[in-house]
Amino acid sequence: MQSQSLEALKAILIDRDTETGWQSVKHPDRRLQVNTEVANAVVAISKVTPLVTVWEDVHCIDADSMLTLETLAGRVGEAGILLLMSLRDDVTGSALPLECDVALQLRPLTEASCLRLLDTALGSDESLKAVKDIAIQKAAGNPLFLEEMVRELSETGVLKGERGHFTCLEGFRGAQVPVSIFGLIGNRIDRLSKSARDLLEAAAVIGPRFWFDILTTISGKSPETLDHDFRTLLDSGLVMHGRSERQFVFSHPLTHEVAYRRISRRRRLSLHGKVADAIEGRATGKLVDRDLQQLAYHTWEGRDWPRAVDYLLRAGRLALSKAANRSALEMFEKAARAAENLQNVPDALDAPDRLFEISLDTAAAAFALGDGQRYIESIRDAEELARSSNDSAQLAMAYSHLALYNWMSGKPIDADESATKAYELAKQSGDRNLEIHTLLRRGLTSQGRGHYRRSLEILLDALEPLAAGAEFERYGLAAPGAVLCKATIARDYAELGEFDRAIELGRAAKEASERSGDPFGIVFAYRELGIALLRQGDAKGARDVLNRGLEICAETDVGLLYPRMAGAAGSMHRHCAVTTRTASKTSSAPRRLVRR
């Protein structure tokens, strides 16, 4: 097992709070390696003893966990492994995320099953008959309702005794039992003291899982009161210990939902703001990924528009850098709504500029997902904002993105015209980084028109300033500028027949992309190197590179490059097929002559 895999496994399985190992695993090959090692570890254990792995709430699973599950599912036949998955089919539509040998639909409990559950919880005393009849009628087969009703009647004195050995007071008619699970949980919360209720609500704002240090900060309670109230919450069964000593969880998602719903809007907004303050206060140095996501959530829910715009943008860009493009798009959509609200905030003079930033970021996420319609809408929004502010730098960026859209849409002349406009505006702005950005765009669009010499001249001029800057600087592009520049130059050389230079630059682009860990840059570099190898006649080398690039493209959310990568791979396979047929005919010719 590689050291990087050990590092990431440690972060996932042992040191969950720091996440440093997992954050270091950016390159898709390393991500796949981690999933492979998880599967290896599970298979190894199952060869010693039969193993059952339980995956709860698969309908909410994230992309990385889904990849791990699929990897493990593909190896079930190797040893004694049983995969158990639970999910809600009303959320996913109908189908399981992957094929299973047996699918069991959990229907509401039958009356007989409800009665058996109540017999176990209550006992068999004759006085309980009315309780059981009313419980079965109101529960409609929901076992949680039955459990909560037993707790409700026990805590209110209707039931006497202990679990499995209760008796019921005379005259019980069931009128005091709420008709819904929300009412039952709400009654439990109502029986807490006001101080304990306030603490529960503060915990609910933090989330279904919450950290005691954050709760301590936002509660405003003395240590003695805090300790007493929190012990009350633990004893009530509404919250329980989580995976670490200072982390706690609500006993059920519905418990959290009911507790959160009860909070007045004014207090809820205030508490979200306090949680955001507490997270910022405990951060020492750079915020970790989890903190950014939490801050984006709490500032958004707290309607703290200035901070919400900032944290949603940062969280979205972080997601975009990890190819979590759908999550990024959701963040940018919220950031746009927050920025619109920001215009109503006194002294918020930068709202138009933030909206421009968000439009470009939204375009970047849509571009990566292959959503051409959303991409062009965002670019048009950015162009309109730039024109209204008469900002040449912003207008240059808008034209640059429009050039990319036209290039991807097969409109090379329109793309080249937009890229030229962008470059002229960038020179007017005096922004050197923007000038580099538009230079790279011009090189790409010139290549798209078949002007390989001109593209080469433009991009070779850009290489020197790129080499002087940070290796992974993006310059507002979809991937690091150096990666895109080298890969595009490789294609120019390949089209001009200078194959040695093409392959040298293509390999340099591939290596740089792998160091950066950027999926878009990796796929782009693999494609251009593969095409250069194919042009040279190295069919095997081209096949290996293009097939791997196609796999990476499918494994990540780099949707817009998939057709181009698939087209390159298709050309390679056709070339290989023609070469094979030609070789076959050539090798059979002497035998035909002999037969004659």
LOPALUM-810225 format. One line per 5 residues: number of its first residue (from 0); for each residue x, y, z of C-alpha. Coordinates in steps of 0.02 Angstrom, whole numbers, always signed. Each point is the difference from the previous one (the first is absolute). Layout:
<sites>
NUM = X,Y,Z ~ ...
</sites>
This chain:
<sites>
0 = +0,+0,+0 ~ +68,+171,-48 ~ +39,+129,+133 ~ -130,+119,-74 ~ -132,-134,+15
5 = +50,-34,+181 ~ -10,+186,+35 ~ -174,+15,-75 ~ -63,-159,+86 ~ +61,+67,+166
10 = -95,+162,-29 ~ -159,-93,-47 ~ +1,-138,+129 ~ +96,+71,+148 ~ +33,+187,+1
15 = -164,+62,-73 ~ +10,+174,+75 ~ +159,+58,-87 ~ -36,-72,-174 ~ +177,+48,-53
20 = +35,-166,-85 ~ -160,-2,-100 ~ +25,+181,-53 ~ +168,-49,-71 ~ -79,-131,-113
25 = -53,+105,-149 ~ +58,-92,-153 ~ -132,-124,-64 ~ +128,-141,-5 ~ +37,+27,+185
30 = -185,+12,+39 ~ -28,-167,-87 ~ +149,-70,+95 ~ -80,+46,+166 ~ -163,-85,-48
35 = +96,-153,-57 ~ +93,-8,+166 ~ -163,+15,+98 ~ -68,-147,-101 ~ +163,-97,+26
40 = -12,+26,+189 ~ -181,-60,+6 ~ +37,-152,-110 ~ +151,-44,+107 ~ -105,+2,+160
45 = -136,-104,-83 ~ +125,-136,-42 ~ +33,-20,+186 ~ -182,+8,+55 ~ -166,+28,-91
50 = -37,+186,-6 ~ -160,+102,-9 ~ +17,+183,-51 ~ -148,+115,+27 ~ -27,+156,-107
55 = -138,+111,+68 ~ -97,+134,-95 ~ +78,-40,-169 ~ -123,+123,-80 ~ +106,+139,+79
60 = +169,-74,-44 ~ +138,+115,-67 ~ +98,-37,-158 ~ +160,-62,+87 ~ -96,-118,+115
65 = -100,-63,-149 ~ +161,-39,-92 ~ +62,-98,+152 ~ -164,-96,+9 ~ +5,-42,-186
70 = +181,-57,+15 ~ -44,-112,+146 ~ -157,-67,-85 ~ +106,-56,-147 ~ +104,-109,+118
75 = -137,-81,+102 ~ +29,-167,-86 ~ +181,-10,+58 ~ -36,-40,+182 ~ -133,-10,+136
80 = -73,+175,-13 ~ -181,+53,+18 ~ -47,+178,-48 ~ -155,+69,+85 ~ -65,+167,-65
85 = -147,+102,+61 ~ -79,+138,-102 ~ -164,+87,-31 ~ -72,-43,-170 ~ -112,+154,+8
90 = +159,+105,-6 ~ +97,-93,-133 ~ -151,-33,-111 ~ -5,-189,+6 ~ +164,-85,-40
95 = +147,-40,+110 ~ +161,+91,-46 ~ +77,-164,-56 ~ -59,-175,-42 ~ -38,-111,+150
100 = -39,-185,+16 ~ -144,+32,+120 ~ -103,+158,+28 ~ -115,+2,+150 ~ -132,+135,+9
105 = -38,+48,+180 ~ -187,+28,+4 ~ -99,+69,+149 ~ -17,-126,+141 ~ -154,-109,-5
110 = -120,+5,+147 ~ +70,-166,+61 ~ +178,+69,-5 ~ -54,+159,+90 ~ -82,-105,+134
115 = +157,-105,+25 ~ +106,+158,+16 ~ -123,+72,+129 ~ -6,-164,+97 ~ +189,+9,+17
120 = +2,+184,+48 ~ -153,+3,+113 ~ -33,-176,+62 ~ -159,-104,+1 ~ -104,+76,+140
125 = -187,+9,-41 ~ -5,+187,+39 ~ +110,+32,-153 ~ -127,-57,-130 ~ -69,+175,-34
130 = +176,+71,-11 ~ +50,-129,-128 ~ -157,+21,-105 ~ +19,+189,-8 ~ +188,-11,-32
135 = -23,-119,-147 ~ -136,+111,-73 ~ +101,+161,+10 ~ +170,-73,-47 ~ -54,-60,-174
140 = +142,-126,+6 ~ +137,+124,+53 ~ +110,-83,+133 ~ +76,+166,+54 ~ -174,+66,+41
145 = -31,-153,+110 ~ +163,+24,+94 ~ -31,+185,+25 ~ -179,-31,+58 ~ +60,-122,+132
150 = +126,+129,+59 ~ -133,+137,+0 ~ -124,-99,+105 ~ +136,-57,+120 ~ +67,+176,+28
155 = -175,+74,+24 ~ -49,-132,+130 ~ -132,-90,-103 ~ +108,-156,+7 ~ +69,-65,+164
160 = +145,-120,+18 ~ +149,-35,-110 ~ +31,-55,-179 ~ -84,-167,-34 ~ -98,+6,+164
165 = -114,+152,-12 ~ -179,+22,+59 ~ -119,+136,-58 ~ -105,+120,+102 ~ -187,-26,-8
170 = -101,+107,-118 ~ +132,+20,-136 ~ -84,+49,-165 ~ +149,+63,-102 ~ -56,+180,-21
175 = +163,+62,+76 ~ +107,-92,-130 ~ +53,+110,-149 ~ -49,-61,-172 ~ +174,+19,-75
180 = +179,-44,+41 ~ +41,+185,-3 ~ -127,+30,+138 ~ +72,-140,+107 ~ +179,+65,-15
185 = -62,+178,+28 ~ -84,-54,+163 ~ +164,-77,+60 ~ +90,+163,-33 ~ -138,+99,+88
190 = +28,-100,+158 ~ +179,+64,+12 ~ +39,+152,+104 ~ +12,+163,-98 ~ +188,+4,+26
195 = +20,-177,-69 ~ -117,+39,-146 ~ +104,+152,-46 ~ +157,-107,+0 ~ -82,-132,-109
200 = -53,+132,-125 ~ +176,+72,-4 ~ +66,-176,-37 ~ -130,-20,-138 ~ +63,+156,-87
205 = +178,-69,-2 ~ -66,-154,-90 ~ -50,-184,+19 ~ +179,-27,+58 ~ +72,+134,+112
210 = +159,+37,+95 ~ -5,+39,+185 ~ +127,+142,-13 ~ -111,+92,-125 ~ -153,-32,+108
215 = +92,+67,+152 ~ +47,+159,-93 ~ -173,+41,-67 ~ -103,-52,+153 ~ +58,+142,+112
220 = -29,-111,+152 ~ +110,-19,+154 ~ +100,-163,+7 ~ -110,-67,+140 ~ -163,+37,-91
225 = +68,-65,-164 ~ +56,-163,+79 ~ -168,-26,+88 ~ -105,+39,-154 ~ +105,-105,-117
230 = -11,-148,+119 ~ -189,+22,-4 ~ +2,-10,-190 ~ +105,-158,+3 ~ -112,-80,+130
235 = -155,+43,-102 ~ +67,-96,-149 ~ -22,+148,-115 ~ +188,+10,-31 ~ +140,-127,+19
240 = +188,-18,-16 ~ +72,+5,-175 ~ +159,-73,-73 ~ +120,+102,+103 ~ +6,+57,+180
245 = -57,+178,-34 ~ -121,-36,-142 ~ -184,-37,+29 ~ -149,-44,-111 ~ -187,+12,+7
250 = -79,-169,+34 ~ -100,+5,-162 ~ -9,+118,-151 ~ -182,+38,+45 ~ +53,+50,+176
255 = +119,+127,-75 ~ -131,+60,-124 ~ -132,+27,+135 ~ +123,+90,+115 ~ +56,+113,-144
260 = -176,+39,-60 ~ -51,+63,+172 ~ +126,+141,+1 ~ -68,+172,-40 ~ +69,+77,-159
265 = +83,+144,+92 ~ +89,-115,+124 ~ +48,-122,-138 ~ +85,+137,-101 ~ +91,+59,+155
270 = +60,-175,+44 ~ +64,-35,-176 ~ +102,+160,+12 ~ +71,-53,+168 ~ +47,-171,-69
275 = +92,+84,-145 ~ +90,+113,+125 ~ +49,-151,+105 ~ +69,-96,-149 ~ +102,+151,-54
280 = +60,+23,+179 ~ +64,-177,+22 ~ +90,-4,-168 ~ +187,+24,+19 ~ +75,+53,-165
285 = -77,-65,-161 ~ -178,-65,+8 ~ -15,-186,-41 ~ -123,-60,-131 ~ -131,-50,+127
290 = +5,+171,+83 ~ -25,+88,-168 ~ -152,-107,-38 ~ -72,+29,+173 ~ +30,+187,-10
295 = -82,+8,-171 ~ -152,-90,+72 ~ -18,+100,+161 ~ +29,+172,-78 ~ -128,-43,-135
300 = -129,-63,+125 ~ +37,+150,+112 ~ -31,+121,-145 ~ +171,+77,+32 ~ +15,+51,-182
305 = +176,+76,-2 ~ +78,-152,+82 ~ -115,-121,-92 ~ +59,+63,-170 ~ +182,-18,+51
310 = -14,-174,+77 ~ -116,-70,-134 ~ +122,+58,-134 ~ +148,-75,+92 ~ -90,-163,+34
315 = -59,-8,-180 ~ +175,+31,-69 ~ +68,-134,+116 ~ -130,-122,-65 ~ +40,+51,-179
320 = +187,-30,+29 ~ -42,-179,+56 ~ -114,-30,-151 ~ -154,-2,+114 ~ -81,+106,-133
325 = -182,-27,+46 ~ +32,+51,+180 ~ +96,+151,-65 ~ -146,+51,-111 ~ -120,-9,+148
330 = +117,+110,+103 ~ +15,+129,-139 ~ -189,+6,-22 ~ -21,+40,+184 ~ +142,+127,-9
335 = -92,+88,-142 ~ -158,+13,+104 ~ +101,+62,+148 ~ +85,+131,-109 ~ -169,+60,-64
340 = -54,+23,+182 ~ +166,+85,+33 ~ -55,+144,-111 ~ -126,+46,+136 ~ +133,+4,+136
345 = +64,+175,+44 ~ +180,+35,-53 ~ +8,-159,-106 ~ +76,+86,-151 ~ +82,-155,-75
350 = -161,-96,-37 ~ +13,+21,-192 ~ +181,-59,+4 ~ -46,-151,+104 ~ -143,-42,-120
355 = +125,+8,-144 ~ +118,-120,+92 ~ -143,-118,+37 ~ -59,+1,-181 ~ +173,-54,-59
360 = +14,-132,+136 ~ -172,-66,-45 ~ +55,-8,-181 ~ +155,-97,+49 ~ -103,-130,+95
365 = -127,-13,-142 ~ +144,-18,-124 ~ +76,-143,+98 ~ -170,-86,+11 ~ -32,+18,-186
370 = -153,+110,+27 ~ +21,+111,-153 ~ -164,+94,+24 ~ +41,+47,+179 ~ +176,+46,-51
375 = -51,+124,-134 ~ -136,+75,+111 ~ +130,+35,+135 ~ +121,+75,-126 ~ -136,+114,-68
380 = -40,+55,+179 ~ +185,+37,+29 ~ +11,+97,-164 ~ -151,+107,+47 ~ +72,+38,+172
385 = +168,+45,-77 ~ -80,+118,-127 ~ -105,+85,+135 ~ +156,+33,+104 ~ +106,+49,-153
390 = +140,-111,+65 ~ +120,-54,-138 ~ +76,-140,+106 ~ -171,-76,+37 ~ -52,+16,-181
395 = +162,-87,-53 ~ -43,-147,+113 ~ -176,-8,-69 ~ +62,-3,-181 ~ +131,-130,+46
400 = -134,-118,+68 ~ -108,+34,-151 ~ +148,-50,-109 ~ +15,-164,+94 ~ -186,-35,-21
405 = +10,+30,-188 ~ +156,-110,-10 ~ -89,-143,+88 ~ -156,+27,-107 ~ +96,-20,-164
410 = -2,+185,-48 ~ +187,+33,-26 ~ -16,+168,-88 ~ -117,+72,+134 ~ +115,-72,+133
415 = +154,+81,-75 ~ -86,+169,-17 ~ -57,-3,+182 ~ +174,-52,+60 ~ +80,+144,-99
420 = -121,+125,+78 ~ +39,-71,+172 ~ +188,+20,-28 ~ -16,+181,-58 ~ -107,+44,+152
425 = +122,-90,+116 ~ +145,+105,-66 ~ -103,+158,+33 ~ -33,-55,+179 ~ +187,-15,+41
430 = -33,-164,+93 ~ +148,-114,-42 ~ -85,-159,+62 ~ -154,+38,-103 ~ +112,+29,-151
435 = +76,-173,+23 ~ -176,-72,+17 ~ -57,+75,-164 ~ +163,-47,-88 ~ -33,-182,+42
440 = -177,+16,-62 ~ +60,+77,-165 ~ +121,-143,-24 ~ -139,-127,+24 ~ -122,+87,-119
445 = +135,+26,-132 ~ +32,-186,+7 ~ -187,-30,-17 ~ +4,+92,-168 ~ +146,-106,-59
450 = +126,+142,+17 ~ +130,-107,+87 ~ +151,+112,-34 ~ -90,+152,+70 ~ -60,-100,+151
455 = +178,-59,+30 ~ +71,+177,-7 ~ -131,+64,+124 ~ +23,-143,+123 ~ +190,-2,-6
460 = -7,+185,+46 ~ -109,-47,+149 ~ +115,-139,+62 ~ +132,+116,+72 ~ -116,+100,+116
465 = -87,-164,+47 ~ +168,-75,+50 ~ +36,+153,+108 ~ -165,-16,+94 ~ -66,-133,+117
470 = -6,-170,-84 ~ -183,-30,+36 ~ -65,+178,-23 ~ -165,-9,-95 ~ -11,+179,-65
475 = -190,-19,+5 ~ +4,-152,-114 ~ -77,-172,+20 ~ +169,-76,+48 ~ +177,+60,+40
480 = +61,+115,-139 ~ +165,-91,-24 ~ -90,-166,-27 ~ -120,+71,-130 ~ +140,+94,-89
485 = +117,-150,-15 ~ -140,-117,-53 ~ -62,+120,-134 ~ +178,+26,-66 ~ +19,-190,-9
490 = -152,-7,-113 ~ +68,+139,-111 ~ +165,-93,-23 ~ -93,-163,-36 ~ -107,+82,-134
495 = +157,+75,-78 ~ +85,-171,-3 ~ +133,+41,+131 ~ -38,-155,+102 ~ +152,-4,+115
500 = -37,+175,+63 ~ -186,-41,+10 ~ +29,-152,+110 ~ +129,+91,+108 ~ -123,+142,+36
505 = -145,-121,+19 ~ +92,-101,+132 ~ +52,+159,+89 ~ -184,+54,+2 ~ -54,-171,+65
510 = +129,+1,+140 ~ -45,+179,+50 ~ -186,-42,+1 ~ +30,-151,+112 ~ +100,+106,+122
515 = -141,+127,+5 ~ -132,-133,+29 ~ -124,+99,-107 ~ -119,-120,-91 ~ -39,+119,-144
520 = +186,+31,-31 ~ +37,-185,+11 ~ -131,-49,-128 ~ +51,+142,-116 ~ +184,-48,+9
525 = -34,-186,-25 ~ -104,+40,-154 ~ +132,+108,-83 ~ +141,-122,+40 ~ -104,-146,-65
530 = -36,+91,-163 ~ +186,+42,-21 ~ +46,-184,+25 ~ -134,-53,-123 ~ +61,+124,-131
535 = +176,-70,+21 ~ -66,-176,-27 ~ +23,-66,+178 ~ -171,-83,+9 ~ +36,-96,+161
540 = +63,+154,+92 ~ -148,+102,-62 ~ -122,-137,+54 ~ +70,-8,+177 ~ -3,+189,+23
545 = -170,+32,-80 ~ -87,-146,+86 ~ +65,+59,+169 ~ -53,+178,-39 ~ -173,-63,-46
550 = -11,-95,+166 ~ +49,+156,+99 ~ -126,+102,-98 ~ -138,-123,+46 ~ +54,-11,+183
555 = -7,+188,+27 ~ -124,+137,-41 ~ +99,+63,-151 ~ -152,-27,-112 ~ +35,+127,-136
560 = +165,-82,-49 ~ -75,-174,-12 ~ -59,+12,-183 ~ +169,+67,-56 ~ +94,-134,+97
565 = -118,-134,-65 ~ +26,+65,-178 ~ +189,-11,+19 ~ -14,-176,+72 ~ -117,-49,-143
570 = +126,+62,-129 ~ +135,-102,+85 ~ -105,-160,-2 ~ -44,+26,-184 ~ +185,+25,-38
575 = +45,-159,+93 ~ -137,-98,-92 ~ +61,+60,-171 ~ +180,-41,+46 ~ -51,-174,+58
580 = -98,-35,-160 ~ +144,+61,-108 ~ +124,-108,+95 ~ -115,-150,-16 ~ -16,+20,-188
585 = +188,+22,-19 ~ +41,-155,+102 ~ -125,-107,-98 ~ +63,+51,-173 ~ +149,-121,-12
590 = -112,-146,+48 ~ -119,+44,-143 ~ +148,+2,-122 ~ +58,-170,+59 ~ -174,-73,-23
595 = -1,+62,-178
</sites>
